[in-house]
């Protein structure tokens, strides 16, 4: 019995250690891409908190002038209202085209970066064409080892932006 417990403990230590090493070896570009995908996943799961946790405190929505707090309030209202519509789930889902993400780093300030990518929003009950596609331009900043979004700007490619706060 002691041998089994010891094997489990050693296995857990090796697994957690491996996770730390993999995270430590991950490039800044990969960490930025993961940040963007986490924001998208937070939207799709209805987590306003998870969404805004990936934004800097002084976040600037260049298109609408929304602060981080205003964006969180708007997302919370959307998530609550769509769950109360009797369907029990979210009406919209977002997808980032992973292959479209292009990351560039500020040569004069290594704590700043920029990402450009294409994203689409779909109605969850429909597998039809997206209701909105846009090309995003995102400013990012390294804050205590985590890449966070500091600003966003977008250009609509097709459809109409579905959320208005």
Backbone as ProteinMPNN parsed JSONL, in Angstrom:
{"seq_chain_A": "XXXXXXXXXXXXXXXXXXXXXXXXXXXXXXXXXXXXXXXXXXXXXXXXXXXXXXXXXXXXXXXXXXXXXXXXXXXXXXXXXXXXXXXXXXXXXXXXXXXXXXXXXXXXXXXXXXXXXXXXXXXXXXXXXXXXXXXXXXXXXXXXXXXXXXXXXXXXXXXXXXXXX", "coords_chain_A": {"N_chain_A": [[0.816, -1.194, 0.0], [1.93, 1.261, 0.815], [3.807, 1.559, -1.157], [2.243, 2.004, -3.449], [1.044, 4.469, -2.8], [3.348, 6.037, -2.684], [4.193, 5.859, -5.36], [2.06, 7.167, -6.624], [2.327, 9.754, -5.519], [4.917, 10.475, -6.426], [4.42, 10.362, -9.17], [2.525, 12.446, -9.423], [4.078, 14.671, -8.666], [6.017, 14.659, -10.701], [4.342, 15.073, -12.921], [3.177, 17.642, -12.352], [5.53, 19.129, -12.203], [6.434, 18.829, -14.829], [4.406, 20.215, -16.173], [4.925, 22.81, -15.271], [7.467, 23.242, -16.381], [6.878, 23.068, -19.13], [5.172, 25.296, -19.367], [6.97, 27.302, -18.673], [8.79, 27.126, -20.772], [7.282, 27.913, -22.897], [6.818, 30.07, -25.628], [6.655, 33.697, -25.868], [4.989, 34.472, -27.938], [3.329, 32.201, -28.217], [2.1, 32.288, -25.716], [0.664, 34.662, -25.937], [-1.117, 34.001, -28.006], [-2.514, 32.001, -26.665], [-3.708, 33.537, -24.654], [-5.524, 35.087, -26.163], [-7.192, 33.059, -27.142], [-8.209, 32.15, -24.714], [-9.764, 34.329, -23.926], [-11.723, 34.229, -25.907], [-12.834, 31.702, -25.341], [-13.825, 32.238, -22.776], [-15.856, 34.031, -23.396], [-17.533, 32.297, -24.829], [-18.31, 30.515, -22.863], [-19.708, 32.066, -21.171], [-18.45, 33.651, -19.227], [-17.891, 36.522, -17.881], [-16.09, 37.449, -16.045], [-13.804, 35.81, -16.475], [-13.24, 36.694, -19.033], [-12.597, 39.491, -18.746], [-10.446, 39.289, -17.02], [-8.268, 38.864, -18.59], [-7.611, 41.294, -19.564], [-5.921, 44.444, -19.366], [-5.8, 46.704, -16.526], [-6.13, 49.326, -17.382], [-7.446, 49.08, -19.791], [-8.465, 49.821, -23.16], [-11.053, 50.232, -25.288], [-11.014, 50.968, -28.419], [-12.934, 51.375, -30.378], [-15.475, 51.745, -29.197], [-15.016, 53.096, -26.867], [-15.134, 51.876, -24.395], [-14.445, 51.08, -21.01], [-12.624, 48.689, -19.012], [-14.261, 47.924, -16.834], [-16.805, 48.759, -17.74], [-17.092, 47.122, -19.967], [-17.132, 44.612, -18.728], [-19.542, 44.84, -17.271], [-21.389, 45.104, -19.397], [-21.018, 42.617, -20.693], [-21.812, 40.873, -18.632], [-24.539, 41.593, -18.438], [-25.421, 40.776, -20.983], [-24.881, 37.977, -20.843], [-26.536, 37.182, -18.68], [-29.092, 37.963, -19.62], [-29.409, 36.37, -21.928], [-29.428, 33.839, -20.881], [-31.737, 33.909, -19.477], [-33.66, 33.812, -21.348], [-35.142, 31.579, -21.688], [-34.03, 29.522, -23.087], [-31.741, 28.641, -21.91], [-29.077, 28.698, -22.628], [-26.26, 30.336, -24.242], [-26.729, 32.744, -26.855], [-24.958, 33.466, -28.817], [-21.778, 32.522, -30.226], [-18.254, 32.74, -30.301], [-15.434, 32.58, -32.516], [-11.99, 32.398, -33.03], [-9.899, 32.594, -35.763], [-7.355, 30.613, -35.635], [-5.114, 30.254, -37.289], [-4.913, 32.708, -38.432], [-3.758, 34.475, -36.677], [-1.391, 36.901, -36.119], [1.472, 37.867, -34.562], [3.332, 40.593, -33.403], [6.19, 42.139, -31.976], [7.005, 44.958, -29.959], [9.809, 46.673, -30.75], [11.151, 48.605, -29.273], [10.151, 48.343, -26.741], [10.044, 45.62, -24.907], [7.942, 44.663, -23.389], [5.618, 45.049, -24.657], [3.272, 44.24, -27.217], [1.666, 43.391, -30.341], [-1.226, 42.058, -31.832], [-2.794, 40.723, -34.664], [-5.762, 39.481, -36.048], [-8.372, 37.369, -37.384], [-11.779, 37.067, -36.565], [-14.911, 35.431, -35.878], [-18.437, 35.547, -35.307], [-21.038, 33.465, -34.408], [-24.456, 32.322, -34.507], [-25.509, 30.264, -31.941], [-27.297, 28.155, -32.288], [-27.285, 27.722, -34.927], [-25.651, 26.509, -37.783], [-24.947, 27.956, -39.883], [-23.609, 30.546, -42.002], [-21.418, 32.936, -40.44], [-22.739, 35.521, -38.271], [-21.325, 37.761, -38.035], [-18.161, 38.896, -39.035], [-14.841, 39.92, -38.384], [-11.807, 41.823, -38.581], [-9.361, 41.974, -36.255], [-7.341, 44.192, -34.325], [-5.083, 44.167, -31.859], [-3.688, 45.454, -28.941], [-1.162, 44.458, -26.697], [0.162, 43.815, -23.404], [2.826, 42.874, -21.317], [2.267, 41.926, -18.15], [3.474, 41.412, -15.141], [4.479, 38.918, -16.0], [2.353, 37.807, -17.381], [0.653, 37.965, -20.446], [-1.536, 40.484, -21.334], [-4.476, 41.941, -22.753], [-4.449, 45.229, -23.852], [-5.639, 47.073, -25.494], [-8.164, 47.315, -28.036], [-9.184, 47.18, -31.424], [-11.215, 47.087, -34.283], [-12.202, 46.004, -37.587], [-15.051, 45.653, -39.385], [-15.799, 42.922, -41.442], [-17.81, 41.308, -42.586], [-21.378, 41.26, -42.205], [-22.998, 42.449, -39.172], [-21.974, 43.987, -36.182], [-22.823, 42.171, -33.402], [-23.242, 42.738, -30.641], [-24.139, 45.349, -28.528], [-23.2, 47.689, -26.252]], "CA_chain_A": [[0.0, 0.0, 0.0], [2.82, 2.422, 0.87], [4.459, 1.66, -2.456], [1.269, 2.615, -4.36], [0.943, 5.878, -2.412], [4.601, 6.665, -3.099], [4.164, 5.952, -6.825], [1.093, 8.224, -6.951], [2.928, 11.04, -5.146], [6.01, 10.755, -7.369], [3.784, 10.648, -10.455], [1.929, 13.786, -9.353], [5.175, 15.647, -8.648], [6.598, 14.687, -12.053], [3.366, 15.681, -13.817], [3.12, 19.079, -12.076], [6.826, 19.686, -12.607], [6.421, 18.878, -16.291], [3.524, 21.323, -16.567], [5.646, 24.061, -15.01], [8.544, 23.358, -17.368], [6.258, 23.37, -20.417], [4.72, 26.682, -19.293], [8.169, 28.15, -18.641], [9.414, 27.078, -22.085], [6.371, 28.437, -23.901], [7.254, 31.363, -26.144], [5.73, 34.811, -25.653], [3.985, 34.413, -29.006], [2.363, 31.157, -27.857], [1.341, 32.767, -24.555], [-0.276, 35.663, -26.452], [-2.172, 33.263, -28.714], [-3.317, 31.336, -25.633], [-4.498, 34.597, -24.018], [-6.629, 35.418, -27.06], [-8.119, 31.924, -27.165], [-8.87, 32.13, -23.397], [-10.805, 35.358, -23.977], [-12.781, 33.674, -26.75], [-13.476, 30.619, -24.581], [-14.587, 32.867, -21.696], [-17.092, 34.529, -24.008], [-18.379, 31.161, -25.208], [-18.825, 29.853, -21.663], [-20.484, 33.028, -20.391], [-17.685, 34.111, -18.075], [-17.415, 37.9, -18.015], [-14.9, 37.57, -15.194], [-12.691, 35.206, -17.209], [-12.972, 37.56, -20.174], [-11.903, 40.732, -18.363], [-9.182, 38.988, -16.342], [-7.205, 38.866, -19.6], [-7.473, 42.683, -19.989], [-5.21, 45.296, -18.414], [-6.667, 47.588, -15.749], [-6.393, 50.544, -18.158], [-7.9, 48.628, -21.108], [-9.098, 50.835, -23.988], [-11.784, 49.769, -26.472], [-10.897, 52.14, -29.291], [-14.126, 51.55, -31.21], [-16.642, 52.165, -28.428], [-14.608, 53.864, -25.701], [-15.495, 51.169, -23.169], [-13.405, 50.695, -20.062], [-12.675, 47.285, -18.59], [-15.439, 47.751, -15.977], [-17.996, 48.885, -18.582], [-17.168, 45.912, -20.787], [-17.571, 43.52, -17.848], [-20.968, 45.048, -17.001], [-22.12, 44.779, -20.618], [-20.977, 41.166, -20.896], [-22.68, 40.261, -17.607], [-25.929, 41.816, -18.835], [-25.692, 39.891, -22.12], [-24.899, 36.582, -20.405], [-27.733, 36.97, -17.857], [-30.306, 38.09, -20.441], [-29.564, 35.246, -22.854], [-29.759, 32.643, -20.107], [-33.099, 34.053, -18.977], [-34.589, 33.81, -22.474], [-35.842, 30.306, -21.705], [-33.258, 28.502, -23.8], [-30.757, 28.127, -20.971], [-27.711, 28.788, -23.133], [-25.926, 31.584, -24.904], [-27.239, 32.876, -28.213], [-23.832, 33.662, -29.727], [-20.474, 31.935, -29.907], [-17.173, 33.372, -31.063], [-14.296, 31.759, -32.917], [-10.826, 33.077, -33.588], [-9.185, 31.773, -36.734], [-6.018, 30.494, -35.044], [-4.079, 30.416, -38.322], [-4.833, 34.111, -38.848], [-3.129, 35.303, -35.643], [-0.031, 37.364, -36.395], [1.96, 38.599, -33.396], [4.561, 41.368, -33.572], [6.654, 42.696, -30.705], [7.535, 46.312, -29.993], [11.271, 46.591, -30.652], [11.662, 49.541, -28.268], [9.62, 47.978, -25.423], [9.761, 44.182, -24.974], [6.738, 44.307, -22.634], [4.457, 45.393, -25.481], [3.138, 43.481, -28.465], [0.46, 43.633, -31.127], [-1.729, 40.872, -32.521], [-3.856, 40.92, -35.647], [-6.396, 38.202, -36.33], [-9.749, 37.368, -37.846], [-12.7, 36.361, -35.677], [-16.28, 35.349, -36.366], [-19.469, 35.285, -34.315], [-22.105, 32.626, -34.953], [-25.576, 31.991, -33.646], [-25.174, 28.929, -31.439], [-28.216, 27.13, -32.779], [-27.193, 27.679, -36.38], [-24.336, 26.191, -38.352], [-24.861, 28.736, -41.107], [-22.533, 31.534, -42.07], [-21.363, 33.779, -39.242], [-23.524, 36.752, -38.303], [-20.375, 38.879, -38.076], [-16.728, 38.607, -39.061], [-14.067, 41.151, -38.245], [-10.354, 41.78, -38.465], [-9.024, 42.648, -35.005], [-6.011, 44.702, -34.038], [-5.081, 44.123, -30.402], [-2.466, 45.793, -28.227], [-0.957, 43.61, -25.513], [1.242, 44.228, -22.509], [3.277, 41.865, -20.353], [2.039, 42.413, -16.789], [3.909, 40.403, -14.164], [4.671, 37.619, -16.653], [1.163, 37.415, -18.144], [0.283, 38.876, -21.526], [-2.908, 40.938, -21.212], [-4.92, 42.849, -23.81], [-4.526, 46.606, -23.368], [-6.506, 47.848, -26.383], [-8.708, 46.601, -29.19], [-9.748, 47.924, -32.539], [-11.608, 46.094, -35.277], [-12.834, 46.418, -38.825], [-16.053, 44.668, -39.791], [-15.628, 42.378, -42.782], [-19.144, 40.937, -43.044], [-22.417, 41.289, -41.186], [-23.137, 43.584, -38.266], [-21.514, 43.691, -34.836], [-24.057, 41.758, -32.729], [-23.397, 43.195, -29.258], [-24.057, 46.798, -28.312], [-23.251, 47.997, -24.811]], "C_chain_A": [[0.863, 1.264, 0.0], [3.496, 2.638, -0.481], [3.525, 2.345, -3.465], [1.135, 4.107, -4.067], [2.188, 6.626, -2.867], [4.633, 6.851, -4.614], [3.22, 7.068, -7.261], [1.684, 9.597, -6.65], [4.034, 11.417, -6.116], [5.438, 11.1, -8.742], [3.19, 12.048, -10.497], [2.997, 14.87, -9.391], [5.79, 15.778, -10.041], [5.64, 15.385, -13.019], [3.301, 17.19, -13.611], [4.425, 19.771, -12.466], [6.919, 19.823, -14.115], [5.56, 20.014, -16.804], [4.218, 22.667, -16.373], [6.745, 24.29, -16.034], [7.97, 23.725, -18.733], [5.802, 24.823, -20.442], [5.907, 27.639, -19.35], [8.818, 28.223, -20.014], [8.538, 27.656, -23.193], [6.819, 29.833, -24.328], [6.218, 32.443, -25.83], [4.633, 34.799, -26.714], [2.918, 33.364, -28.689], [1.507, 31.582, -26.67], [0.319, 33.823, -24.968], [-1.436, 34.971, -27.169], [-3.09, 32.555, -27.719], [-4.217, 32.346, -24.923], [-5.718, 34.921, -24.869], [-7.663, 34.299, -27.1], [-8.868, 31.809, -25.827], [-9.987, 33.165, -23.337], [-11.998, 34.841, -24.775], [-13.555, 32.584, -26.004], [-14.304, 31.175, -23.421], [-15.899, 33.429, -22.217], [-18.044, 33.367, -24.271], [-18.961, 30.412, -24.013], [-19.599, 30.815, -20.761], [-19.779, 33.536, -19.157], [-17.138, 35.518, -18.322], [-16.136, 38.089, -17.202], [-13.668, 36.997, -15.905], [-12.267, 36.054, -18.392], [-12.131, 38.758, -19.75], [-10.616, 40.483, -17.579], [-8.003, 38.99, -17.309], [-7.008, 40.263, -20.195], [-6.701, 43.459, -18.936], [-6.21, 46.188, -17.685], [-7.042, 48.849, -16.532], [-6.808, 50.212, -19.606], [-8.662, 49.725, -21.838], [-9.731, 50.177, -25.211], [-11.854, 50.966, -27.413], [-12.137, 52.397, -30.131], [-15.297, 52.145, -30.443], [-16.294, 52.981, -27.191], [-14.962, 53.204, -24.383], [-14.276, 50.901, -22.299], [-13.558, 49.214, -19.752], [-13.944, 47.022, -17.77], [-16.729, 47.829, -16.799], [-18.18, 47.648, -19.465], [-17.654, 44.733, -19.949], [-19.076, 43.637, -17.554], [-21.806, 44.666, -18.217], [-22.152, 43.284, -20.892], [-21.868, 40.448, -19.879], [-24.149, 40.408, -17.976], [-26.302, 40.898, -19.998], [-25.825, 38.445, -21.653], [-26.155, 36.275, -19.583], [-28.985, 37.0, -18.73], [-30.48, 36.91, -21.38], [-29.888, 33.964, -22.104], [-31.201, 32.695, -19.612], [-34.119, 34.006, -20.113], [-35.329, 32.482, -22.627], [-35.09, 29.189, -22.389], [-32.164, 27.906, -22.917], [-29.323, 28.2, -21.442], [-27.477, 30.124, -23.801], [-26.408, 31.571, -26.343], [-26.094, 32.93, -29.224], [-22.61, 32.88, -29.269], [-19.44, 32.561, -30.833], [-16.099, 32.358, -31.402], [-13.2, 32.663, -33.457], [-10.179, 32.119, -34.569], [-7.725, 31.72, -36.289], [-4.911, 30.734, -36.072], [-3.911, 31.869, -38.742], [-4.089, 34.994, -37.851], [-1.68, 35.608, -36.017], [0.387, 38.249, -35.224], [3.251, 39.326, -33.772], [4.896, 42.001, -32.224], [7.233, 44.079, -30.926], [9.038, 46.236, -29.769], [11.833, 47.502, -29.569], [11.188, 49.197, -26.856], [9.21, 46.507, -25.449], [8.532, 43.74, -24.171], [5.467, 44.634, -23.413], [4.479, 44.593, -26.782], [1.824, 43.864, -29.126], [0.057, 42.318, -31.78], [-2.834, 41.292, -33.478], [-4.435, 39.548, -35.954], [-7.821, 38.416, -36.818], [-10.594, 36.545, -36.875], [-14.097, 36.398, -36.289], [-17.214, 35.065, -35.198], [-20.614, 34.56, -35.019], [-23.271, 32.583, -33.977], [-25.378, 30.547, -33.227], [-26.068, 27.841, -31.991], [-28.135, 26.957, -34.288], [-25.772, 27.342, -36.809], [-24.147, 26.927, -39.673], [-23.652, 29.661, -41.054], [-22.548, 32.39, -40.803], [-22.234, 35.023, -39.407], [-22.616, 37.98, -38.377], [-18.961, 38.329, -38.159], [-15.987, 39.932, -39.028], [-12.581, 40.843, -38.188], [-10.001, 42.614, -37.24], [-7.565, 43.081, -34.98], [-5.97, 44.903, -32.527], [-3.708, 44.513, -29.871], [-2.366, 44.923, -26.988], [0.211, 44.127, -24.7], [1.548, 43.084, -21.555], [3.169, 42.483, -18.962], [2.371, 41.271, -15.841], [3.981, 38.999, -14.774], [3.477, 37.097, -17.42], [0.906, 38.449, -19.235], [-1.197, 39.182, -21.412], [-3.231, 41.917, -22.34], [-5.087, 44.246, -23.218], [-5.418, 47.483, -24.249], [-7.008, 46.951, -27.513], [-9.267, 47.59, -30.193], [-10.171, 46.859, -33.544], [-12.198, 46.758, -36.507], [-13.791, 45.31, -39.237], [-15.799, 44.236, -41.229], [-16.972, 41.988, -43.388], [-20.116, 41.039, -41.879], [-22.405, 42.561, -40.363], [-22.74, 43.164, -36.863], [-22.729, 43.399, -33.965], [-24.265, 42.268, -31.306], [-23.213, 44.694, -29.187], [-24.19, 47.05, -26.826], [-23.442, 49.495, -24.634]], "O_chain_A": [[0.573, 2.22, -0.719], [3.726, 3.775, -0.893], [3.976, 3.178, -4.251], [1.114, 4.92, -4.991], [2.086, 7.739, -3.383], [5.06, 7.9, -5.096], [3.543, 7.832, -8.17], [1.548, 10.513, -7.461], [4.088, 12.556, -6.581], [5.915, 12.023, -9.402], [3.334, 12.757, -11.493], [2.834, 15.879, -10.077], [6.052, 16.889, -10.504], [6.068, 16.195, -13.842], [3.361, 17.947, -14.58], [4.409, 20.88, -13.0], [7.427, 20.823, -14.622], [5.931, 20.7, -17.756], [4.108, 23.556, -17.217], [6.933, 25.413, -16.503], [8.51, 24.594, -19.419], [6.02, 25.517, -21.435], [5.84, 28.676, -20.011], [9.344, 29.27, -20.39], [9.01, 27.863, -24.311], [7.156, 30.672, -23.492], [5.055, 32.143, -25.561], [3.475, 35.087, -26.413], [1.728, 33.618, -28.875], [0.317, 31.271, -26.621], [-0.776, 33.873, -24.408], [-2.599, 35.317, -26.959], [-4.305, 32.516, -27.912], [-5.37, 32.039, -24.623], [-6.829, 35.019, -24.348], [-8.866, 34.557, -27.094], [-10.034, 31.414, -25.806], [-11.042, 32.905, -22.758], [-13.146, 35.0, -24.361], [-14.785, 32.555, -26.037], [-15.371, 30.643, -23.115], [-16.934, 33.318, -21.559], [-19.233, 33.454, -23.963], [-19.99, 29.748, -24.136], [-20.089, 30.416, -19.704], [-20.42, 33.824, -18.146], [-16.062, 35.685, -18.896], [-15.219, 38.796, -17.619], [-12.614, 37.632, -15.932], [-11.083, 36.128, -18.72], [-11.073, 39.012, -20.326], [-9.776, 41.378, -17.482], [-6.854, 39.106, -16.881], [-6.325, 40.414, -21.208], [-6.811, 43.169, -17.745], [-7.325, 46.404, -18.16], [-8.14, 49.38, -16.368], [-6.542, 50.987, -20.524], [-9.416, 50.476, -21.22], [-9.031, 49.633, -26.065], [-12.665, 51.871, -27.216], [-12.367, 53.529, -30.555], [-16.037, 52.965, -30.985], [-17.19, 53.507, -26.53], [-15.079, 53.881, -23.361], [-13.209, 50.54, -22.797], [-14.515, 48.573, -20.186], [-14.623, 46.017, -17.982], [-17.65, 47.043, -16.574], [-19.303, 47.192, -19.676], [-18.487, 43.947, -20.401], [-19.794, 42.638, -17.587], [-22.821, 43.982, -18.083], [-23.187, 42.742, -21.278], [-22.595, 39.52, -20.235], [-24.921, 39.458, -17.845], [-27.382, 40.306, -19.998], [-26.777, 37.759, -22.025], [-26.772, 35.226, -19.767], [-29.853, 36.139, -18.587], [-31.612, 36.484, -21.61], [-30.56, 33.087, -22.648], [-31.816, 31.659, -19.359], [-35.318, 34.146, -19.87], [-36.062, 32.288, -23.597], [-35.476, 28.025, -22.281], [-31.715, 26.785, -23.156], [-28.422, 27.793, -20.708], [-28.387, 30.945, -23.91], [-26.486, 30.517, -26.974], [-26.25, 32.487, -30.362], [-22.433, 32.613, -28.08], [-19.72, 32.867, -31.992], [-15.881, 31.396, -30.666], [-13.457, 33.575, -34.242], [-9.937, 30.958, -34.239], [-6.957, 32.651, -36.528], [-3.89, 31.347, -35.758], [-2.897, 32.234, -39.337], [-3.816, 36.156, -38.153], [-0.861, 34.708, -36.203], [-0.261, 39.254, -34.931], [4.148, 38.744, -34.382], [4.011, 42.348, -31.441], [7.87, 44.344, -31.945], [9.49, 45.786, -28.716], [12.885, 47.206, -29.001], [11.749, 49.692, -25.878], [8.139, 46.178, -25.958], [8.122, 42.583, -24.255], [4.363, 44.508, -22.883], [5.531, 44.313, -27.358], [0.99, 44.562, -28.548], [0.912, 41.556, -32.23], [-3.693, 42.108, -33.144], [-3.7, 38.572, -36.101], [-8.392, 39.498, -36.681], [-10.184, 35.476, -36.424], [-14.421, 37.266, -37.099], [-16.827, 34.422, -34.223], [-21.088, 34.981, -36.074], [-23.098, 32.781, -32.775], [-25.106, 29.69, -34.069], [-25.625, 26.703, -32.145], [-28.845, 26.129, -34.859], [-24.808, 27.851, -36.239], [-23.291, 26.564, -40.48], [-22.798, 29.557, -40.174], [-23.593, 32.544, -40.17], [-22.444, 35.513, -40.517], [-23.051, 39.078, -38.726], [-18.606, 37.401, -37.433], [-16.449, 40.934, -39.574], [-12.163, 39.753, -37.8], [-10.298, 43.807, -37.184], [-6.686, 42.423, -35.536], [-6.724, 45.706, -31.979], [-2.69, 43.968, -30.297], [-3.363, 44.679, -26.309], [1.119, 44.778, -25.216], [0.645, 42.416, -21.051], [3.879, 43.433, -18.634], [1.636, 40.287, -15.752], [3.593, 38.018, -14.14], [3.569, 36.046, -18.054], [0.936, 39.653, -18.984], [-2.026, 38.272, -21.392], [-2.352, 42.633, -22.82], [-5.777, 44.428, -22.215], [-5.899, 48.523, -23.799], [-6.366, 45.97, -27.888], [-9.748, 48.671, -29.851], [-9.522, 45.817, -33.634], [-12.63, 47.91, -36.473], [-13.383, 44.162, -39.416], [-15.61, 45.067, -42.118], [-17.25, 42.29, -44.549], [-19.729, 40.919, -40.717], [-21.886, 43.597, -40.779], [-23.132, 42.091, -36.404], [-23.583, 44.268, -33.793], [-25.392, 42.228, -30.813], [-22.248, 45.241, -29.722], [-25.184, 46.665, -26.211], [-23.513, 49.979, -23.504]]}, "name": "protein", "num_of_chains": 1, "seq": "XXXXXXXXXXXXXXXXXXXXXXXXXXXXXXXXXXXXXXXXXXXXXXXXXXXXXXXXXXXXXXXXXXXXXXXXXXXXXXXXXXXXXXXXXXXXXXXXXXXXXXXXXXXXXXXXXXXXXXXXXXXXXXXXXXXXXXXXXXXXXXXXXXXXXXXXXXXXXXXXXXXXX"}
